[in-house]
Amino acid sequence: MKNYYDHRGEELTEEVIRKAVAAGLAVISRSHGDWRTMASLIICEDKEEAERQASRDTRGECYSMWEESWCDYPKNAREALDVARCIV
């Protein structure tokens, strides 16, 4: 069994992730950490929240690049599943 987790560390099912991607409710949050770019999956309650999350981008606005974060929609369900499995 594969384990999938959201940005809060809560376990998700593959079905929930696939449905969220199809509905436009899945957002990938990226930041720097451990000397690499890290990513986590956010499942939003509604499209407005997803749009707000997906538009977040602090690159170039922070004192240090290690404080930067940016979000976008997953390209497809596979990318969202990989992020939720901590593969990305």
C-alpha positions, 0 to 999 in steps of 0.5 A: 500500500502506498502512503500519501500525505498532504502539507499537514502530514495527514494521510490521503488516498489516491482517489481523493488526490485524483478527484482533487486534481480533476476538480482543480482543488489540488495545489503544490506548494514549493520551498527551499530546504535541506539544500533542495527544492521541497514540495507538498500537496495542498487539497483546498476546500473550494476553487477560490481557496485553490486560486489563492494558494496557487497564486502565492509566490514570494520568490525575490521578495525575501531576505534569503532564498531559503524563506521563499515559497511558491505554489502552482497547480499540478500538471496532472494526477501523477505529479500530485501523487508523487508530491504526496508520496514525497518523491519530488 
